[in-house]
């Protein structure tokens, strides 16, 4: 009998990948056992499930940083995800790690992100009992919310990679279950540092001369130069530490931290940006209060969640899953026309 395509790919992984790379044939499996696919490895199957998920498609209308941007070239949560995926795959290829696992984690890492970007997450964190985290919500999406409550039944390696992807303002280099998950964690940082600088320059929130000069002199003056420096630095340092973890040199980590701090101080907490954040917070607060006593208006799926986990949990899931424009459309239908619009 002809060997399956999947088996050939698994054999190629065993022969080519670094000894510390994850191998699909050695996956710790899924919550619910399934018959293997004859064409795709377990991690390739996960990637495809995420790509075809409704929550993935909604990312195209979710804000990254700037609300209601005037222009077609600003990042959305979807384009951010694609940039993370490409950077992560480049690093994984350079280190001979599992590209399919890396890609699956990268594509799924922000499925639980809210509308209105950082503003939406902060708003739901303040509204929901117990707070809100897009990381935990991304895991909830793949385990509980997709497929009408059945979830995507992803491998444990992908779910754990999604769970450990985020840094916030925390330590840049930190452990995760697999080297591939660590790659995505750093690729997320590389992507958003560089594209948020690019978008902030485009929006006129900052100017090129505002960027920390010494840092820029080391990592590069252009978007492409900075990404190239960071990607090469991750590959070289990980090799230097003999794959103990996916690493950055101390100098590069300091430079990335400096750029991240610059963004927090000059872009994310910029007064013009925060004016829009306050509008987003009011919209989400009004919708939260409205649906908290009217869970039936959200549909059967969320009514079931309200019955089993409480109304606040159901409303949180409903609002977190909305796109920016669906939030605006819903608000205008329930309350009044808004003087601003999110594309």
C-alpha positions as CSV (number, residue, x, y, z in Angstrom):
1,X,0.0,0.0,0.0
2,X,1.3,3.5,-0.9
3,X,2.6,5.4,2.1
4,X,0.3,8.3,3.0
5,X,1.3,11.9,2.3
6,X,1.1,12.5,6.0
7,X,3.4,9.7,6.8
8,X,5.9,11.0,4.3
9,X,5.8,14.5,5.9
10,X,6.2,13.0,9.3
11,X,9.3,11.0,8.1
12,X,10.7,14.2,6.6
13,X,10.3,16.0,9.9
14,X,12.1,13.2,11.7
15,X,15.0,13.4,9.2
16,X,15.4,17.2,8.9
17,X,14.1,19.0,12.0
18,X,16.4,20.0,14.9
19,X,16.4,17.4,17.7
20,X,14.6,19.9,20.0
21,X,11.9,20.7,17.4
22,X,8.3,19.4,17.9
23,X,7.3,16.6,15.6
24,X,3.7,16.1,14.6
25,X,3.9,12.3,14.9
26,X,4.9,12.8,18.6
27,X,2.1,15.3,19.4
28,X,0.5,14.9,22.8
29,X,-2.8,14.7,20.9
30,X,-6.2,16.3,21.3
31,X,-8.8,16.5,24.0
32,X,-11.0,14.3,21.8
33,X,-9.2,11.6,19.8
34,X,-9.6,11.7,16.0
35,X,-8.7,9.5,13.1
36,X,-5.5,10.9,11.5
37,X,-5.8,12.7,8.2
38,X,-4.1,10.8,5.3
39,X,-2.8,14.1,3.8
40,X,-2.0,16.5,6.6
41,X,-0.1,16.1,9.9
42,X,-1.8,17.0,13.1
43,X,-0.3,20.5,13.1
44,X,-1.2,21.1,9.5
45,X,-4.8,20.1,10.3
46,X,-4.8,22.6,13.2
47,X,-3.6,25.4,11.0
48,X,-6.4,24.7,8.5
49,X,-9.1,24.6,11.2
50,X,-7.9,28.0,12.5
51,X,-7.8,29.5,9.0
52,X,-11.4,28.4,8.2
53,X,-12.7,29.5,11.6
54,X,-15.3,32.3,11.8
55,X,-13.3,34.0,14.5
56,X,-10.3,34.2,12.2
57,X,-12.3,35.9,9.4
58,X,-13.6,38.5,11.8
59,X,-10.1,39.7,12.5
60,X,-10.1,41.6,9.3
61,X,-12.6,44.1,10.8
62,X,-10.9,44.4,14.2
63,X,-8.7,47.3,15.1
64,X,-5.0,46.8,15.8
65,X,-4.2,50.2,17.3
66,X,-5.8,53.1,15.4
67,X,-9.6,53.5,15.4
68,X,-11.3,54.7,12.3
69,X,-8.1,55.3,10.4
70,X,-8.2,57.5,7.3
71,X,-6.4,55.4,4.8
72,X,-6.2,51.8,3.4
73,X,-2.8,50.8,4.7
74,X,-3.2,50.6,8.5
75,X,-2.9,47.3,10.1
76,X,-5.9,45.4,11.3
77,X,-5.9,42.4,13.7
78,X,-5.8,40.1,10.7
79,X,-2.9,41.7,8.9
80,X,-1.0,41.8,12.3
81,X,-1.7,38.0,12.5
82,X,-0.4,37.4,9.0
83,X,2.8,39.4,9.8
84,X,3.4,37.5,13.0
85,X,2.9,34.2,11.1
86,X,5.4,35.1,8.4
87,X,8.1,36.4,10.8
88,X,7.6,33.3,13.0
89,X,7.9,30.9,10.0
90,X,11.1,32.6,8.9
91,X,12.6,32.2,12.3
92,X,11.4,28.6,12.6
93,X,12.8,27.7,9.2
94,X,16.1,29.3,10.1
95,X,16.3,27.2,13.3
96,X,14.9,24.0,11.7
97,X,11.9,24.0,14.0
98,X,8.4,22.9,13.0
99,X,7.0,25.5,10.7
100,X,3.5,24.0,10.7
101,X,3.2,24.1,14.5
102,X,4.6,27.6,14.5
103,X,2.1,28.8,11.8
104,X,-0.8,27.3,13.6
105,X,0.0,29.0,16.9
106,X,0.6,32.3,15.1
107,X,-2.6,32.2,13.2
108,X,-4.6,31.4,16.3
109,X,-2.9,33.6,18.8
110,X,-5.3,36.6,18.6
111,X,-8.6,34.9,17.9
112,X,-10.0,36.2,21.2
113,X,-9.0,39.8,20.7
114,X,-11.7,42.4,21.2
115,X,-13.0,45.0,18.8
116,X,-11.3,48.4,19.2
117,X,-7.9,46.9,19.9
118,X,-6.3,47.8,23.2
119,X,-9.2,50.0,24.1
120,X,-11.6,47.2,23.8
121,X,-9.6,44.8,25.9
122,X,-9.1,47.4,28.7
123,X,-12.9,48.2,28.6
124,X,-13.9,44.5,29.0
125,X,-11.3,44.0,31.7
126,X,-13.0,46.7,33.7
127,X,-16.5,45.5,33.0
128,X,-16.3,41.8,33.5
129,X,-16.2,40.2,36.9
130,X,-12.8,38.6,37.1
131,X,-11.5,40.8,34.3
132,X,-10.7,39.9,30.7
133,X,-7.6,38.8,28.8
134,X,-7.5,38.3,25.1
135,X,-5.0,35.4,25.7
136,X,-7.5,33.5,27.8
137,X,-10.3,34.4,25.4
138,X,-8.3,33.1,22.4
139,X,-8.0,29.7,24.2
140,X,-11.7,29.9,25.0
141,X,-12.5,30.5,21.4
142,X,-10.7,27.4,20.2
143,X,-11.8,25.2,23.0
144,X,-15.4,26.4,23.7
145,X,-16.9,28.9,21.3
146,X,-16.1,27.9,17.7
147,X,-18.2,25.3,16.0
148,X,-21.4,26.2,17.9
149,X,-19.8,25.3,21.2
150,X,-17.8,22.2,20.2
151,X,-14.5,24.1,19.7
152,X,-11.8,23.3,17.2
153,X,-10.3,20.3,19.1
154,X,-6.8,21.4,18.4
155,X,-3.6,19.6,19.5
156,X,-2.4,20.4,23.0
157,X,0.8,22.0,21.5
158,X,-1.2,24.6,19.6
159,X,-3.5,25.4,22.5
160,X,-0.6,25.8,24.9
161,X,1.3,28.0,22.3
162,X,-1.8,30.3,22.1
163,X,-2.0,30.4,25.9
164,X,1.6,31.6,26.3
165,X,2.0,33.9,23.4
166,X,1.5,37.3,25.0
167,X,4.0,39.5,26.9
168,X,2.1,42.7,27.5
169,X,4.7,44.8,29.2
170,X,6.2,41.7,30.8
171,X,9.5,39.9,30.2
172,X,10.3,39.6,26.5
173,X,12.2,36.3,26.6
174,X,10.2,33.8,28.7
175,X,9.7,30.0,28.6
176,X,6.8,28.3,26.8
177,X,5.9,24.7,26.3
178,X,7.7,24.3,22.9
179,X,10.4,26.2,21.1
180,X,7.8,26.9,18.4
181,X,5.6,28.6,20.9
182,X,8.6,30.7,22.1
183,X,9.2,31.7,18.4
184,X,5.6,33.0,18.1
185,X,6.0,34.9,21.3
186,X,9.0,36.8,20.0
187,X,7.6,37.1,16.5
188,X,4.5,38.8,17.9
189,X,6.7,41.3,19.6
190,X,8.8,41.9,16.4
191,X,5.7,42.4,14.4
192,X,3.8,44.8,16.6
193,X,6.8,46.9,17.5
194,X,7.6,47.5,13.9
195,X,4.2,47.8,12.4
196,X,2.8,50.0,15.2
197,X,5.8,52.4,14.6
198,X,5.0,52.3,10.9
199,X,1.3,53.1,11.5
200,X,2.0,55.8,14.0
201,X,4.3,57.5,11.5
202,X,1.6,57.2,8.9
203,X,-1.0,58.7,11.2
204,X,1.3,61.6,12.2
205,X,1.2,60.6,15.8
206,X,5.0,60.5,15.8
207,X,7.8,61.6,13.5
208,X,10.9,59.7,12.5
209,X,13.1,61.9,14.6
210,X,11.1,61.1,17.7
211,X,12.3,57.5,17.8
212,X,15.1,56.7,20.2
213,X,18.2,57.4,18.2
214,X,20.7,55.1,19.7
215,X,18.3,52.2,19.5
216,X,17.5,53.0,15.9
217,X,21.1,53.2,15.0
218,X,21.6,49.6,16.2
219,X,18.4,47.9,14.9
220,X,17.8,49.9,11.7
221,X,16.2,53.1,10.4
222,X,13.6,51.4,8.2
223,X,10.8,48.9,8.9
224,X,12.5,46.2,6.9
225,X,15.9,46.7,8.4
226,X,14.6,46.5,11.9
227,X,12.7,43.3,11.3
228,X,15.8,41.8,9.6
229,X,18.0,42.7,12.5
230,X,15.6,41.2,15.0
231,X,15.0,38.0,13.1
232,X,18.7,37.4,12.5
233,X,19.4,38.2,16.1
234,X,16.8,35.6,17.4
235,X,18.3,32.9,15.1
236,X,21.9,33.6,16.0
237,X,21.3,33.9,19.8
238,X,19.2,30.7,19.9
239,X,21.9,28.9,18.1
240,X,24.5,30.4,20.5
241,X,22.6,29.1,23.6
242,X,22.4,25.7,21.9
243,X,18.6,25.7,21.7
244,X,18.1,25.9,25.4
245,X,15.4,28.4,24.6
246,X,14.5,30.8,21.8
247,X,16.6,33.8,22.7
248,X,17.6,37.4,22.0
249,X,21.0,38.8,23.0
250,X,20.8,41.1,26.0
251,X,21.5,44.0,23.7
252,X,18.8,43.2,21.3
253,X,16.3,42.5,24.1
254,X,17.1,45.9,25.6
255,X,16.6,47.6,22.2
256,X,13.2,45.9,21.7
257,X,12.2,46.8,25.2
258,X,13.2,50.5,24.5
259,X,11.0,50.5,21.4
260,X,8.1,48.9,23.2
261,X,8.3,51.5,26.0
262,X,8.5,54.3,23.4
263,X,5.2,53.0,21.9
264,X,3.5,52.8,25.2
265,X,4.5,56.4,26.1
266,X,4.1,58.0,22.7
267,X,1.4,56.0,20.8
268,X,-0.7,53.8,23.0
269,X,-1.1,56.5,25.7
270,X,-1.0,59.4,23.3
271,X,-3.8,61.9,24.1
272,X,-5.2,61.8,20.6
273,X,-5.3,58.0,20.7
274,X,-6.9,58.0,24.2
275,X,-9.7,60.3,23.1
276,X,-10.8,57.6,20.7
277,X,-10.3,55.0,23.5
278,X,-12.8,56.8,25.7
279,X,-15.4,56.7,22.9
280,X,-14.8,53.0,22.5
281,X,-15.1,52.4,26.2
282,X,-18.5,54.2,26.4
283,X,-19.9,52.2,23.5
284,X,-18.8,48.8,25.0
285,X,-20.1,49.8,28.5
286,X,-23.5,50.8,27.1
287,X,-23.7,47.5,25.1
288,X,-22.6,45.4,28.1
289,X,-25.3,47.0,30.4
290,X,-27.9,46.6,27.7
291,X,-27.3,42.9,27.0
292,X,-26.7,41.9,30.6
293,X,-30.4,42.0,31.2
294,X,-31.4,40.8,27.7
295,X,-29.3,37.8,27.0
296,X,-32.0,36.3,24.7
297,X,-31.2,39.2,22.2
298,X,-27.8,37.7,21.6
299,X,-29.1,34.5,20.2
300,X,-29.4,30.9,21.4
301,X,-25.7,30.2,21.6
302,X,-25.1,33.0,24.1
303,X,-28.3,32.2,26.0
304,X,-26.9,28.7,26.6
305,X,-23.7,30.2,27.9
306,X,-25.6,32.5,30.1
307,X,-27.5,29.6,31.6
308,X,-24.4,27.5,32.3
309,X,-21.8,30.2,33.1
310,X,-23.7,33.4,33.9
311,X,-25.0,36.4,31.9
312,X,-21.7,38.4,32.3
313,X,-19.7,35.6,30.8
314,X,-22.1,35.3,27.8
315,X,-22.1,39.1,27.2
316,X,-18.3,39.1,27.4
317,X,-18.1,36.4,24.8
318,X,-20.6,38.2,22.6
319,X,-18.8,41.6,22.8
320,X,-15.3,40.2,22.4
321,X,-16.4,38.4,19.2
322,X,-17.8,41.5,17.6
323,X,-15.9,43.4,14.8
324,X,-15.5,47.2,15.2
325,X,-18.1,47.9,12.6
326,X,-20.6,45.4,14.0
327,X,-20.2,47.1,17.4
328,X,-21.0,50.5,15.8
329,X,-23.9,49.1,13.8
330,X,-25.4,47.5,16.9
331,X,-24.9,50.6,19.0
332,X,-26.7,52.8,16.4
333,X,-29.5,50.3,16.1
334,X,-30.1,50.2,19.8
335,X,-29.3,53.7,20.9
336,X,-28.5,56.6,18.5
337,X,-26.3,57.4,15.5
338,X,-22.7,57.9,16.4
339,X,-20.7,61.0,15.3
340,X,-17.8,58.8,14.3
341,X,-17.4,55.6,12.4
342,X,-15.0,52.6,12.6
343,X,-14.2,51.1,9.2
